[in-house]
Amino acid sequence: MNLLTIAILPTFVIFFIVIKNAKAAREPFKKIAKVFGISVGSTIIAMILELLGEALEKAVFKSMGLPINTVLYVLIETMLVVALVEEGCKYFSFKLMIFHDRAFDNTYDGLIYGAAAALGFATFENILYVLGGGIGTGILRAVLSVPLHACTGIFMGYYFGISKYKKYNDIQQDKNPQRKAYVISVVIHALYDFFLMANEAENAPEWFPVVTVIGVIVIMIIVYVLMILTIRKGKREDQPIYNRYYYEHLNGAYQDMRGTTSDKEEGVPVGAMSAGLPQQPYGQPMVQPQRPPMGAMQQPYPNNMPMNGMQNHGRPVQPMHNGYQAPQRPQGYGYSPIGQNPAPMNRQQPVGQPMQQPSPAKYCGECGAKLENAERICPICGSRTDV
């Protein structure tokens, strides 16, 4: 029981720190548990892939006539087999399970789910090592290996949050920063494992143990500093992902303010904002239109400004009623609020024919995107709509 406690205690401490720094609403426990459980299962997949990778590396070295168990062999093994596979399991657990999930609605949520993905992997691995190595192994891994896994997961999760913010707000610059974070995580993990394992190499010089000890200390200082700075920065720059731009432009087809839908707005490239709001860099608050003081006369919006209520974390906010009077649109304007099919207001029907009613719109249950009648897979988040 003591060994099991030592094995899982670091996970709870680190995850408590990550959750404690969240400013937005708490994440669903089922979602966190799901990511954690999938990550635990990915540990078995990682073990199988590492065995296959080591067998392939030995075969390549033997075919080239190179000796095995040298410093070069250990470096390639840690870089291209161990670190690449283990960090890849965390990366794809996050990417496939939670990136498009509607619960991932704030950038800081990436740190939470990234920590869950990393700590699920680290906890199961830690249990196996501690049960086989005893209390000493558990204490060393509590301050070395578990924080290393948590740091890389949190680091990638932070950039997953930025990546989703850019995706759902149509910011084209550096759209996939999590890929760079994955490469950096692989390098840090590989250097840590190399310094731990290189002493066992047959051609390691006598002074090499001193270098490896210093290397491990330096890597762990980087790990702790990087983890603390990432949590602080993620908390400070926390942004809602599904904001005004998402609800006005990505809720189905692009909808302009004249009541038509198409893949391109008149004179504006696809994805540009027609509401007059510039694209905001990550970490800066979205520009919000100014409302008049309560009771003051309302000035009409320009024709390219939407009249629907602003959105907050996926929930519509009702406009003010005291002193607020929306301007009258000209007949036939065809304006349609978000979530409704735009249709002309003065279309004439032939005499004797019943009025044709537009078919009700169909929306994705996960992200709210408008779907065509025949679509069963959401083009925005990839969720099935017929289940």
C-alpha positions as CSV (number, residue, x, y, z in Angstrom):
1,M,0.0,0.0,0.0
2,N,2.9,2.4,0.8
3,L,4.5,1.7,-2.6
4,L,1.2,2.4,-4.4
5,T,0.8,5.7,-2.5
6,I,4.3,6.8,-3.4
7,A,3.6,5.9,-7.0
8,I,0.4,7.9,-7.4
9,L,0.9,10.8,-5.0
10,P,3.0,12.9,-7.4
11,T,0.2,12.8,-9.9
12,F,-2.4,14.2,-7.5
13,V,0.0,17.0,-6.3
14,I,0.8,18.2,-9.8
15,F,-2.8,17.9,-11.1
16,F,-4.1,19.8,-8.0
17,I,-1.7,22.7,-8.9
18,V,-2.9,22.8,-12.5
19,I,-6.6,22.7,-11.5
20,K,-6.1,25.3,-8.8
21,N,-4.8,27.9,-11.3
22,A,-7.8,27.6,-13.6
23,K,-9.9,30.7,-13.8
24,A,-12.8,29.5,-15.9
25,A,-15.5,27.0,-15.0
26,R,-14.4,23.5,-13.9
27,E,-13.9,20.9,-16.6
28,P,-16.3,17.9,-16.7
29,F,-14.9,15.2,-14.5
30,K,-15.9,12.5,-17.0
31,K,-13.9,14.2,-19.8
32,I,-10.8,14.4,-17.6
33,A,-11.2,10.8,-16.5
34,K,-11.7,9.7,-20.1
35,V,-8.4,11.4,-21.2
36,F,-6.6,10.0,-18.2
37,G,-7.9,6.5,-18.8
38,I,-7.0,6.6,-22.5
39,S,-3.5,7.8,-21.6
40,V,-3.1,4.9,-19.2
41,G,-4.1,2.5,-22.1
42,S,-1.6,4.2,-24.4
43,T,1.2,3.2,-22.0
44,I,0.8,-0.4,-23.2
45,I,0.9,0.7,-26.8
46,A,4.0,2.7,-26.1
47,M,5.7,-0.4,-24.6
48,I,4.9,-2.5,-27.6
49,L,6.1,0.2,-30.0
50,E,9.3,0.7,-28.0
51,L,10.1,-3.0,-28.2
52,L,9.6,-3.0,-32.0
53,G,11.7,0.1,-32.3
54,E,14.6,-1.4,-30.3
55,A,14.5,-4.6,-32.4
56,L,14.6,-2.5,-35.6
57,E,17.5,-0.4,-34.3
58,K,19.5,-3.5,-33.4
59,A,18.9,-5.0,-36.8
60,V,20.0,-1.8,-38.5
61,F,23.2,-1.6,-36.4
62,K,24.0,-5.2,-37.0
63,S,23.4,-4.9,-40.8
64,M,25.9,-1.9,-40.8
65,G,28.4,-3.7,-38.7
66,L,28.2,-1.2,-35.8
67,P,28.6,-2.3,-32.2
68,I,25.5,-2.3,-30.0
69,N,25.2,-0.8,-26.5
70,T,27.4,2.2,-27.3
71,V,26.9,5.8,-26.5
72,L,25.7,6.5,-30.1
73,Y,23.3,3.5,-29.8
74,V,21.8,4.8,-26.5
75,L,21.4,8.3,-28.0
76,I,19.5,7.1,-31.0
77,E,17.4,4.8,-28.9
78,T,16.4,7.6,-26.5
79,M,15.7,10.1,-29.2
80,L,14.1,8.1,-32.0
81,V,12.5,5.3,-30.0
82,V,11.7,6.1,-26.3
83,A,11.0,9.9,-26.4
84,L,9.4,9.9,-29.8
85,V,7.0,7.1,-28.9
86,E,6.1,8.2,-25.4
87,E,5.5,11.9,-26.2
88,G,3.7,10.8,-29.3
89,C,1.2,8.8,-27.2
90,K,0.5,11.9,-25.2
91,Y,0.2,14.1,-28.3
92,F,-2.2,11.8,-30.1
93,S,-4.2,11.0,-27.0
94,F,-4.9,14.8,-26.7
95,K,-5.4,15.4,-30.4
96,L,-7.8,12.5,-31.0
97,M,-9.8,12.6,-27.8
98,I,-10.2,16.2,-26.7
99,F,-9.0,18.8,-29.2
100,H,-12.4,19.1,-31.0
101,D,-14.5,18.5,-27.9
102,R,-16.9,21.3,-27.0
103,A,-15.8,21.1,-23.3
104,F,-12.4,22.4,-24.5
105,D,-13.7,26.0,-24.6
106,N,-10.9,28.0,-23.0
107,T,-7.2,28.0,-23.8
108,Y,-6.2,27.1,-20.3
109,D,-8.2,23.9,-20.6
110,G,-5.4,22.7,-22.8
111,L,-3.1,22.6,-19.7
112,I,-5.7,20.7,-17.8
113,Y,-6.3,18.0,-20.4
114,G,-2.6,18.0,-21.3
115,A,-1.7,17.3,-17.7
116,A,-4.4,14.5,-17.6
117,A,-2.9,12.9,-20.7
118,A,0.6,13.0,-19.4
119,L,-0.1,12.0,-15.8
120,G,-2.2,9.0,-16.9
121,F,0.8,7.8,-18.8
122,A,3.2,8.6,-16.0
123,T,1.1,7.1,-13.3
124,F,0.8,3.7,-14.8
125,E,4.5,3.6,-15.8
126,N,5.4,4.8,-12.3
127,I,3.3,2.0,-10.6
128,L,5.2,-0.6,-12.7
129,Y,8.6,0.8,-11.8
130,V,7.9,1.3,-8.1
131,L,6.4,-2.1,-7.5
132,G,9.5,-3.6,-9.1
133,G,12.1,-1.3,-7.6
134,G,10.8,-0.3,-4.1
135,I,10.6,2.9,-2.1
136,G,13.9,4.3,-3.3
137,T,12.8,4.1,-7.0
138,G,9.4,5.6,-6.0
139,I,11.1,8.7,-4.4
140,L,13.5,9.3,-7.2
141,R,10.7,9.0,-9.9
142,A,8.5,11.3,-7.8
143,V,10.9,14.2,-8.2
144,L,12.3,13.2,-11.6
145,S,10.3,11.1,-14.1
146,V,6.7,12.1,-13.1
147,P,7.4,15.9,-13.2
148,L,9.1,15.4,-16.6
149,H,6.1,13.7,-18.1
150,A,3.8,16.3,-16.5
151,C,5.9,19.2,-17.9
152,T,5.8,17.9,-21.5
153,G,2.1,17.2,-21.3
154,I,1.3,20.7,-19.8
155,F,3.7,22.3,-22.4
156,M,2.0,20.7,-25.3
157,G,-1.5,21.3,-23.8
158,Y,-0.7,25.0,-23.6
159,Y,0.0,25.2,-27.3
160,F,-3.0,23.0,-28.1
161,G,-5.1,25.7,-26.5
162,I,-3.4,28.4,-28.7
163,S,-3.8,26.2,-31.7
164,K,-7.6,25.7,-31.1
165,Y,-8.0,29.4,-30.4
166,K,-6.4,30.2,-33.8
167,K,-8.4,27.6,-35.6
168,Y,-11.8,28.7,-34.4
169,N,-11.0,32.4,-34.8
170,D,-9.5,32.1,-38.3
171,I,-6.0,33.3,-37.4
172,Q,-3.8,32.0,-40.1
173,Q,-0.3,32.8,-38.7
174,D,1.4,29.7,-37.1
175,K,-1.8,27.6,-37.0
176,N,-0.3,24.5,-35.4
177,P,2.2,25.6,-32.7
178,Q,1.6,22.4,-30.8
179,R,3.8,20.6,-33.4
180,K,6.8,22.7,-32.3
181,A,5.9,22.0,-28.7
182,Y,5.9,18.3,-29.5
183,V,9.4,18.5,-31.0
184,I,10.7,20.4,-28.0
185,S,9.1,17.9,-25.6
186,V,10.8,15.0,-27.5
187,V,14.2,16.7,-27.2
188,I,13.9,17.4,-23.4
189,H,12.6,13.8,-22.8
190,A,15.4,12.3,-24.9
191,L,18.2,14.2,-23.2
192,Y,16.8,13.2,-19.8
193,D,16.7,9.5,-20.7
194,F,20.1,9.7,-22.4
195,F,21.9,11.0,-19.3
196,L,20.2,8.3,-17.2
197,M,21.1,5.4,-19.6
198,A,24.4,6.4,-21.1
199,N,26.4,5.2,-18.1
200,E,25.6,1.6,-19.1
201,A,27.2,2.1,-22.6
202,E,30.3,-0.1,-23.1
203,N,32.4,2.7,-24.5
204,A,31.4,5.4,-21.9
205,P,34.6,7.1,-20.5
206,E,35.4,7.0,-16.8
207,W,34.4,10.7,-16.3
208,F,31.1,10.2,-18.0
209,P,29.0,9.5,-14.8
210,V,29.9,13.0,-13.6
211,V,28.6,14.5,-16.8
212,T,25.4,12.5,-16.7
213,V,24.6,13.6,-13.1
214,I,25.1,17.3,-14.0
215,G,23.1,16.8,-17.2
216,V,20.1,15.3,-15.2
217,I,20.2,18.2,-12.7
218,V,20.2,20.8,-15.5
219,I,17.4,19.1,-17.4
220,M,15.3,18.9,-14.2
221,I,15.8,22.6,-13.5
222,I,14.6,23.3,-17.0
223,V,11.6,21.0,-16.5
224,Y,10.5,22.6,-13.2
225,V,11.0,26.2,-14.5
226,L,9.3,25.4,-17.8
227,M,6.3,23.8,-16.0
228,I,5.9,26.8,-13.6
229,L,6.2,29.4,-16.3
230,T,3.8,27.6,-18.6
231,I,1.1,27.3,-15.9
232,R,1.5,31.0,-15.0
233,K,1.4,32.1,-18.6
234,G,-1.5,29.9,-19.4
235,K,-3.5,31.4,-16.5
236,R,-2.6,35.0,-17.4
237,E,-3.5,34.6,-21.1
238,D,-6.6,32.5,-20.7
239,Q,-9.1,33.2,-23.5
240,P,-12.5,31.9,-24.4
241,I,-12.2,29.9,-27.7
242,Y,-15.8,30.0,-28.9
243,N,-16.3,33.7,-29.0
244,R,-18.0,36.2,-31.3
245,Y,-16.1,35.3,-34.5
246,Y,-17.0,31.6,-34.1
247,Y,-20.7,32.2,-33.6
248,E,-21.0,34.7,-36.4
249,H,-18.9,32.9,-39.0
250,L,-18.2,29.3,-38.1
251,N,-21.7,28.3,-37.1
252,G,-22.3,26.5,-40.3
253,A,-21.6,28.2,-43.6
254,Y,-20.1,31.7,-43.7
255,Q,-23.0,34.1,-43.4
256,D,-22.8,37.7,-44.4
257,M,-25.1,40.4,-43.1
258,R,-27.3,40.6,-46.2
259,G,-28.9,37.3,-45.5
260,T,-27.0,35.1,-48.0
261,T,-24.7,32.2,-47.4
262,S,-21.7,31.3,-49.5
263,D,-18.0,30.3,-49.3
264,K,-16.9,33.8,-50.1
265,E,-18.1,37.2,-49.0
266,E,-18.3,40.0,-51.6
267,G,-14.9,41.5,-52.0
268,V,-13.6,39.8,-48.8
269,P,-11.4,36.6,-48.7
270,V,-13.0,33.5,-47.1
271,G,-12.6,33.6,-43.4
272,A,-12.2,37.4,-43.1
273,M,-14.4,39.2,-40.5
274,S,-17.2,41.2,-42.0
275,A,-18.3,42.6,-38.6
276,G,-15.5,45.2,-38.6
277,L,-13.6,43.4,-35.9
278,P,-9.8,42.9,-36.6
279,Q,-8.3,39.5,-35.8
280,Q,-6.7,39.6,-32.4
281,P,-3.4,38.0,-31.5
282,Y,-3.5,35.3,-28.9
283,G,-3.2,36.7,-25.4
284,Q,-5.0,40.0,-26.3
285,P,-8.7,40.5,-25.4
286,M,-11.2,40.5,-28.3
287,V,-12.4,44.0,-29.3
288,Q,-16.1,44.3,-28.3
289,P,-18.5,46.9,-29.8
290,Q,-19.5,49.7,-27.5
291,R,-23.1,49.8,-26.4
292,P,-24.7,53.2,-25.5
293,P,-25.5,53.9,-21.8
294,M,-28.7,52.4,-20.5
295,G,-31.6,54.7,-21.4
296,A,-29.7,56.6,-24.1
297,M,-31.0,56.7,-27.7
298,Q,-29.7,53.8,-29.8
299,Q,-27.9,54.7,-33.0
300,P,-28.5,52.3,-35.9
301,Y,-25.8,49.8,-36.6
302,P,-24.1,50.1,-40.0
303,N,-25.3,47.5,-42.5
304,N,-22.4,45.2,-42.0
305,M,-22.8,44.9,-38.2
306,P,-24.7,42.0,-36.7
307,M,-27.7,42.6,-34.5
308,N,-27.6,39.4,-32.5
309,G,-26.5,39.2,-28.9
310,M,-22.9,38.7,-28.1
311,Q,-21.8,35.2,-27.1
312,N,-20.0,34.1,-23.9
313,H,-18.4,30.6,-23.6
314,G,-21.1,29.2,-25.9
315,R,-24.1,30.7,-24.1
316,P,-26.1,33.6,-25.8
317,V,-26.3,36.8,-23.9
318,Q,-29.6,38.7,-24.2
319,P,-29.4,42.3,-25.4
320,M,-30.4,45.2,-23.1
321,H,-34.0,46.1,-23.2
322,N,-34.1,49.3,-21.1
323,G,-33.7,52.1,-23.6
324,Y,-32.6,49.7,-26.3
325,Q,-34.4,49.8,-29.6
326,A,-33.0,48.0,-32.6
327,P,-33.1,49.9,-35.9
328,Q,-35.6,48.9,-38.5
329,R,-34.2,47.0,-41.4
330,P,-35.5,47.9,-44.9
331,Q,-38.1,45.5,-46.3
332,G,-36.5,42.6,-48.2
333,Y,-33.2,43.1,-46.3
334,G,-33.1,39.4,-45.5
335,Y,-31.2,39.6,-42.3
336,S,-31.2,36.4,-40.3
337,P,-29.9,36.0,-36.7
338,I,-27.2,33.4,-35.9
339,G,-28.6,29.9,-35.9
340,Q,-31.4,30.6,-38.4
341,N,-31.5,30.0,-42.1
342,P,-31.3,33.3,-44.0
343,A,-34.1,33.8,-46.5
344,P,-35.5,36.7,-48.4
345,M,-38.4,38.5,-46.6
346,N,-40.4,39.6,-49.7
347,R,-40.2,36.6,-52.0
348,Q,-43.4,36.4,-54.0
349,Q,-45.1,33.0,-54.5
350,P,-47.2,32.1,-57.5
351,V,-51.0,32.6,-57.1
352,G,-52.7,29.5,-55.8
353,Q,-49.5,27.9,-54.6
354,P,-48.9,27.4,-50.8
355,M,-46.1,29.4,-49.2
356,Q,-42.9,27.4,-49.2
357,Q,-41.4,27.2,-45.7
358,P,-37.6,26.8,-45.4
359,S,-36.6,23.4,-44.0
360,P,-35.4,23.6,-40.4
361,A,-31.7,23.9,-39.9
362,K,-29.7,21.1,-38.5
363,Y,-26.8,21.7,-36.1
364,C,-24.0,19.6,-34.6
365,G,-24.6,18.7,-31.0
366,E,-20.9,19.1,-30.1
367,C,-19.7,22.4,-31.7
368,G,-23.0,23.9,-33.0
369,A,-22.0,24.1,-36.7
370,K,-24.8,24.2,-39.2
371,L,-25.1,21.0,-41.3
372,E,-26.6,20.1,-44.6
373,N,-29.5,17.7,-44.5
374,A,-27.4,14.8,-45.9
375,E,-24.4,15.4,-43.8
376,R,-23.8,12.8,-41.0
377,I,-20.2,14.0,-40.1
378,C,-19.7,17.5,-38.8
379,P,-17.2,19.4,-41.1
380,I,-16.0,21.5,-38.2
381,C,-15.4,19.0,-35.3
382,G,-15.8,15.6,-37.0
383,S,-18.5,14.4,-34.7
384,R,-21.2,12.0,-35.9
385,T,-24.7,13.6,-36.0
386,D,-26.8,10.5,-36.5
387,V,-26.1,8.9,-33.1
